């Protein structure tokens, strides 16, 4: 006896589709996932803080007496801004994004209704939070060594915010490389871009002590003005609005360049996906 299976038709009805959760919800979901992954990648954030603390102490021990002849100059307060930049620059979730690209998780994410910009901005929101936390041990060491903020807790908050914004602006280059190449080695080498920014400026001595071509180059280096804004919060009395404004402008210029690059790379990656 032969049996013939007849397909049972499904009842007609509306097609169930995934509903967008909203841009803010998408942003919070991506940022939350990135932050939860930080404890598993703790080796990524510990070395920058160690390097920053190490050079902070070594530079003070090496150059403090050299600059003691400058009237009213506190080298410990002066050098803390450089230590902060060493600690927060290059810290991003871009290497984790590369792993998402290589594992095809990024491509699967593109199949969902999640906003494309939220994928990138969610990682960046996590970066700002991580950068803010990384400034804490450096600030604590500075306080132990006698650094004081003349503008009180608000000055500390502005200091952390300015450092975090710089970390975000520089991270745009890492995300651009991550999305463009999907290569972990290329992303990990992004920090090398910061060395010209840091050393061709007033990172270790006041700009007034620079001479010749280095002083000229420092005048075009945005980090010079960022350092000036950060230092105004610990070496000046009262709010130095000109220096803070120049620091924000420097961060904005670098951020405009890096964000343009990384969002262009995001569009290219989405098209390929």
C-alpha positions in Angstrom: 0.0 0.0 0.0 1.4 3.3 -1.1 0.9 6.4 0.9 1.2 9.9 -0.6 2.2 12.7 1.7 0.4 15.9 0.8 2.0 19.1 2.2 -0.2 20.8 4.7 -0.7 24.4 3.8 0.2 27.0 6.4 -2.6 29.4 7.2 -2.3 32.7 5.5 -1.4 35.6 7.8 0.9 38.5 8.3 4.6 37.8 7.9 6.4 38.2 11.2 9.5 40.4 10.9 12.0 41.6 13.4 11.0 45.0 14.6 13.6 47.8 15.1 14.2 48.5 18.8 15.1 52.1 18.3 18.5 53.8 17.8 19.2 54.4 21.5 18.3 50.8 22.4 20.7 49.6 19.7 23.4 51.9 20.9 23.0 50.7 24.5 23.0 47.0 23.5 26.2 47.3 21.5 27.9 49.5 24.2 26.8 47.0 26.9 28.2 44.1 25.0 31.5 45.9 24.5 31.8 46.8 28.2 31.0 43.3 29.3 33.9 42.1 27.2 36.4 44.4 28.8 37.1 42.1 31.8 37.8 39.2 29.4 40.3 41.5 27.6 41.9 43.1 30.6 45.3 42.5 29.2 44.5 45.2 26.6 43.9 48.0 29.1 46.5 47.1 31.8 49.7 47.8 29.7 48.7 51.4 28.8 48.1 52.3 32.4 51.3 50.6 33.5 53.3 52.4 30.8 51.7 55.7 31.8 52.5 55.3 35.5 56.0 54.1 34.8 57.0 57.0 32.6 55.2 59.4 34.9 57.5 58.4 37.8 60.6 58.1 35.6 60.2 61.4 33.9 59.7 63.2 37.2 62.8 61.6 38.7 64.8 62.4 35.5 63.7 66.0 34.7 62.3 67.5 37.9 65.6 68.9 39.0 66.4 70.1 35.5 63.3 72.3 35.4 63.6 73.5 39.0 65.2 76.7 37.8 62.0 77.9 36.1 60.2 80.2 38.6 56.9 78.8 39.9 57.1 75.7 37.8 55.8 72.4 39.2 57.1 69.6 37.0 54.9 66.9 38.6 51.7 68.8 37.7 53.1 69.6 34.3 54.0 66.0 33.5 50.7 64.5 34.6 48.9 65.5 31.4 51.5 63.6 29.3 51.0 60.5 31.5 47.3 60.8 31.0 47.6 60.9 27.2 50.0 57.9 27.3 47.3 56.0 29.3 44.2 56.7 27.2 45.5 57.1 23.7 45.0 54.0 21.5 42.7 52.3 24.0 39.6 51.1 22.0 37.5 48.1 21.2 38.7 48.2 17.6 40.6 44.8 18.0 37.4 43.3 19.3 35.6 44.6 16.2 38.2 43.0 14.0 37.4 39.7 15.7 33.7 40.2 15.0 34.6 40.8 11.3 36.7 37.7 11.1 34.2 35.5 12.9 31.4 36.8 10.6 29.5 38.0 13.7 29.6 41.5 12.1 28.0 40.2 9.0 25.3 38.4 11.0 24.7 41.7 12.9 24.1 43.4 9.5 21.2 41.0 8.9 19.4 42.3 11.9 17.4 45.6 12.1 20.2 47.2 14.2 21.3 50.6 13.0 24.6 50.5 11.3 25.9 53.7 13.0 24.9 52.3 16.4 27.3 49.4 15.8 30.2 51.8 15.6 29.0 54.4 18.1 28.2 51.7 20.7 31.8 50.6 20.7 32.9 54.2 20.9 30.6 54.9 23.9 32.3 52.0 25.6 35.7 53.4 24.8 34.8 56.7 26.4 33.8 54.9 29.6 37.0 52.8 29.7 39.2 55.8 29.0 37.6 57.7 31.9 38.2 54.8 34.2 41.9 54.5 33.1 42.6 58.1 34.1 41.8 57.3 37.8 45.0 55.5 38.8 47.1 58.1 37.1 45.2 60.9 38.9 45.5 59.1 42.2 49.3 58.9 41.8 49.3 62.5 40.9 47.4 63.4 44.0 49.8 61.3 46.1 52.7 63.2 44.5 51.1 66.6 45.4 49.2 67.6 42.2 46.2 69.8 43.0 43.4 71.0 40.9 42.8 74.7 41.6 39.2 74.4 40.3 38.3 71.6 42.6 36.2 68.5 41.6 34.8 70.3 38.6 38.3 70.8 37.3 39.0 67.1 37.8 35.8 66.2 35.9 36.7 68.5 33.0 40.2 67.0 32.9 38.8 63.5 32.7 36.3 64.5 30.0 38.9 66.2 27.9 41.2 63.2 28.1 38.3 60.8 27.2 37.3 62.9 24.2 40.9 62.8 22.9 40.9 59.0 23.4 37.7 58.8 21.3 39.0 61.1 18.6 42.2 59.1 18.2 40.3 55.8 18.4 38.6 56.7 15.1 41.8 55.9 13.3 41.9 52.4 14.8 38.2 51.7 13.8 38.9 53.0 10.3 41.7 50.5 9.9 39.7 47.7 11.6 36.8 48.1 9.3 38.9 48.7 6.2 41.4 45.8 6.6 39.9 43.4 9.2 43.6 42.8 10.1 44.4 42.6 13.9 48.1 43.4 13.3 47.2 46.6 11.4 44.9 47.7 14.2 47.5 47.0 16.9 50.0 49.2 15.1 47.7 52.2 15.3 49.4 53.4 18.5 52.5 54.0 16.5 50.7 56.9 14.9 50.6 58.6 18.2 54.4 58.8 18.7 54.9 61.7 16.3 51.9 63.5 18.0 53.4 63.0 21.5 57.1 63.5 21.0 57.0 66.4 18.5 55.4 68.7 21.1 55.9 70.0 24.6 55.3 66.6 26.2 58.4 66.7 28.5 59.4 70.3 28.7 57.5 73.6 28.3 57.3 74.9 24.8 59.3 77.9 25.8 62.3 75.6 26.2 61.9 74.2 22.7 64.0 75.7 19.9 64.4 75.6 16.2 62.4 73.3 14.0 60.9 71.4 17.0 59.2 74.5 18.3 57.8 75.2 14.8 56.5 71.7 14.4 55.0 71.8 17.9 53.0 74.9 16.9 51.2 72.8 14.2 50.8 69.7 16.5 47.2 69.5 18.0 48.6 67.6 21.0 50.5 70.8 22.0 47.2 72.5 22.5 45.6 69.5 24.1 48.4 69.4 26.7 48.1 73.1 27.2 44.4 72.7 28.0 44.9 69.8 30.4 47.8 71.5 32.2 45.8 74.7 32.6 43.6 72.8 35.0 46.4 71.9 37.3 49.0 74.6 36.8 46.8 77.7 36.4 44.6 79.6 38.8 41.1 79.8 37.7 39.6 78.7 34.4 41.9 79.3 31.4 39.2 79.6 28.8 41.6 80.3 25.9 43.7 77.2 26.5 40.7 75.0 27.1 39.1 76.3 23.9 42.2 75.5 21.9 42.3 72.0 23.4 38.7 71.4 22.4 39.4 72.7 18.9 42.4 70.4 18.6 40.4 67.4 19.7 37.6 68.4 17.3 40.0 68.7 14.3 41.5 65.3 14.9 38.1 63.8 15.6 36.7 65.2 12.4 39.4 63.6 10.4 39.3 60.2 12.2 35.5 60.0 12.3 35.2 60.8 8.6 37.6 58.0 7.9 36.0 55.4 10.1 32.4 56.1 9.0 33.6 55.9 5.4 35.1 52.5 6.2 31.9 51.5 7.9 29.9 52.3 4.7 32.4 50.3 2.7 32.2 47.3 5.0 28.3 47.4 5.0 28.3 47.4 1.2 30.6 44.4 1.1 28.5 42.6 3.7 
